[in-house]
Every structure is written in C-alpha cells, then in structure tokens.
C-alpha cells in the first residue's frame, strides 16, 4: 500500500472518530478520493488551505506511528 493510500485511509478513520472538524470534512472527503485514485499526491496537497494541510499532516504523522 502506498503512502497516499495509507494517508487517505487514516483521514477516513479520523473522520469516523470525529477528529476532523465538520467544516473540513467535505474537503477531506474529496482529498481522500483524489489520493485513492491517484489524481493527486501528498506533495501537491501542500498548497491547500493551511487548516486542511494541518489535518493531512496529522494523518501522515499518525500513519508514521503505526510502524
């Protein structure tokens, strides 16, 4: 499983656990879909809204802790 897929899965878990504010959930859903289908990379997401980028970084950190 590549890093984008791992982060997308973690973002989905975070939404299930209510760790993503409601105001960002629609954006995070779209980002998950884009990561899963390969239309965007994690690097490309760095130029998004800083609030959304912080959520993505949190998911990346959480994925890194699983190992």
MODELLER restraints for C-alpha pairs under 7 A, 6 or more apart:
rsr = mdl.restraints
at = mdl.atoms
rsr.add(forms.Gaussian(group=physical.xy_distance, feature=features.Distance(at['CA:4:A'], at['CA:35:A']), mean=5.45, stdev=0.5))
rsr.add(forms.Gaussian(group=physical.xy_distance, feature=features.Distance(at['CA:4:A'], at['CA:36:A']), mean=6.88, stdev=0.5))
rsr.add(forms.Gaussian(group=physical.xy_distance, feature=features.Distance(at['CA:4:A'], at['CA:41:A']), mean=6.61, stdev=0.5))
rsr.add(forms.Gaussian(group=physical.xy_distance, feature=features.Distance(at['CA:4:A'], at['CA:42:A']), mean=6.33, stdev=0.5))
rsr.add(forms.Gaussian(group=physical.xy_distance, feature=features.Distance(at['CA:5:A'], at['CA:35:A']), mean=6.26, stdev=0.5))
rsr.add(forms.Gaussian(group=physical.xy_distance, feature=features.Distance(at['CA:5:A'], at['CA:36:A']), mean=5.46, stdev=0.5))
rsr.add(forms.Gaussian(group=physical.xy_distance, feature=features.Distance(at['CA:6:A'], at['CA:63:A']), mean=6.76, stdev=0.5))
rsr.add(forms.Gaussian(group=physical.xy_distance, feature=features.Distance(at['CA:7:A'], at['CA:59:A']), mean=5.86, stdev=0.5))
rsr.add(forms.Gaussian(group=physical.xy_distance, feature=features.Distance(at['CA:7:A'], at['CA:60:A']), mean=5.74, stdev=0.5))
rsr.add(forms.Gaussian(group=physical.xy_distance, feature=features.Distance(at['CA:7:A'], at['CA:63:A']), mean=6.55, stdev=0.5))
rsr.add(forms.Gaussian(group=physical.xy_distance, feature=features.Distance(at['CA:8:A'], at['CA:32:A']), mean=4.66, stdev=0.5))
rsr.add(forms.Gaussian(group=physical.xy_distance, feature=features.Distance(at['CA:8:A'], at['CA:35:A']), mean=6.17, stdev=0.5))
rsr.add(forms.Gaussian(group=physical.xy_distance, feature=features.Distance(at['CA:8:A'], at['CA:36:A']), mean=6.60, stdev=0.5))
rsr.add(forms.Gaussian(group=physical.xy_distance, feature=features.Distance(at['CA:10:A'], at['CA:59:A']), mean=5.73, stdev=0.5))
rsr.add(forms.Gaussian(group=physical.xy_distance, feature=features.Distance(at['CA:10:A'], at['CA:63:A']), mean=6.82, stdev=0.5))
rsr.add(forms.Gaussian(group=physical.xy_distance, feature=features.Distance(at['CA:11:A'], at['CA:59:A']), mean=5.84, stdev=0.5))
rsr.add(forms.Gaussian(group=physical.xy_distance, feature=features.Distance(at['CA:14:A'], at['CA:20:A']), mean=6.14, stdev=0.5))
rsr.add(forms.Gaussian(group=physical.xy_distance, feature=features.Distance(at['CA:24:A'], at['CA:52:A']), mean=6.79, stdev=0.5))
rsr.add(forms.Gaussian(group=physical.xy_distance, feature=features.Distance(at['CA:34:A'], at['CA:40:A']), mean=5.55, stdev=0.5))
rsr.add(forms.Gaussian(group=physical.xy_distance, feature=features.Distance(at['CA:35:A'], at['CA:41:A']), mean=6.37, stdev=0.5))
rsr.add(forms.Gaussian(group=physical.xy_distance, feature=features.Distance(at['CA:46:A'], at['CA:53:A']), mean=6.17, stdev=0.5))
